[in-house]
């Protein structure tokens, strides 16, 4: 399902090169966003306007940034623990 959404993002040149290189992550996050919106099949995705696609992609980017920040915070916390142990 979200593979098709990814293809639509590509068709409209909405993705950055970095996002294109992390296809699996973008597809996974897009699937989460589409599920949250109740969009469950390719036929619905094919009818989404370019503006709606842009809105979905913005939400995907927010999710991705949040996920990355959480991972960075976890890494920083682990680094601090490692320093404290030494």
C-alpha positions as CSV (number, residue, x, y, z in Angstrom):
1,X,0.0,0.0,0.0
2,X,2.5,2.6,1.0
3,X,4.9,1.5,-1.7
4,X,2.3,3.0,-4.1
5,X,2.3,6.2,-2.0
6,X,6.1,6.3,-2.1
7,X,5.8,6.0,-5.9
8,X,3.4,8.9,-6.0
9,X,5.8,11.0,-3.9
10,X,8.5,10.2,-6.4
11,X,6.2,11.0,-9.4
12,X,5.6,14.5,-8.0
13,X,9.3,14.9,-7.0
14,X,8.4,15.5,-3.4
15,X,11.1,13.5,-1.8
16,X,14.6,14.6,-1.0
17,X,17.6,12.5,-2.2
18,X,18.1,11.4,1.5
19,X,14.5,10.3,1.7
20,X,14.7,8.4,-1.5
21,X,17.7,6.6,-0.1
22,X,15.8,5.6,3.0
23,X,12.8,4.1,1.2
24,X,12.0,1.4,3.7
25,X,11.8,3.9,6.5
26,X,9.6,6.4,4.5
27,X,7.3,3.5,3.4
28,X,6.9,2.4,7.0
29,X,6.2,5.8,8.3
30,X,3.8,6.6,5.4
31,X,1.9,3.4,6.2
32,X,1.5,4.6,9.8
33,X,0.2,8.0,8.6
34,X,-2.2,6.5,6.0
35,X,-3.5,4.1,8.7
36,X,-4.1,7.0,11.0
37,X,-6.1,8.7,8.2
38,X,-8.1,5.6,7.4
39,X,-6.6,5.2,4.0
40,X,-6.2,1.5,3.4
41,X,-6.0,0.7,-0.3
42,X,-4.2,1.8,-3.5
43,X,-7.4,2.9,-5.1
44,X,-7.8,5.6,-2.4
45,X,-4.1,6.5,-2.6
46,X,-4.4,7.0,-6.4
47,X,-7.2,9.5,-5.9
48,X,-5.3,11.7,-3.3
49,X,-4.5,15.1,-4.7
50,X,-0.9,16.4,-4.9
51,X,-1.7,18.8,-2.0
52,X,-3.0,15.9,0.2
53,X,0.2,14.0,-0.7
54,X,2.3,16.9,0.4
55,X,0.3,17.1,3.7
56,X,0.9,13.4,4.3
57,X,4.6,13.7,3.5
58,X,4.9,16.6,6.0
59,X,3.4,14.4,8.7
60,X,5.8,11.6,7.7
61,X,8.7,14.0,8.0
62,X,7.5,15.0,11.5
63,X,7.3,11.4,12.5
64,X,10.7,10.7,11.1
65,X,12.3,13.7,12.9
66,X,10.6,12.7,16.2
67,X,11.9,9.2,15.8
68,X,15.4,10.4,15.0
69,X,15.4,12.8,18.0
70,X,14.3,10.0,20.3
71,X,17.1,7.8,19.0
72,X,19.7,10.6,19.4
73,X,18.4,11.2,23.0
74,X,18.7,7.5,23.8
75,X,22.3,7.5,22.4
76,X,23.2,10.6,24.4
77,X,21.9,9.0,27.6
78,X,23.8,5.8,26.9
79,X,27.0,7.9,26.2
80,X,26.6,9.7,29.5
81,X,26.1,6.4,31.3
82,X,29.2,5.0,29.6
83,X,31.2,8.0,30.8
84,X,29.9,7.8,34.3
85,X,31.0,4.1,34.5
86,X,34.6,4.9,33.4
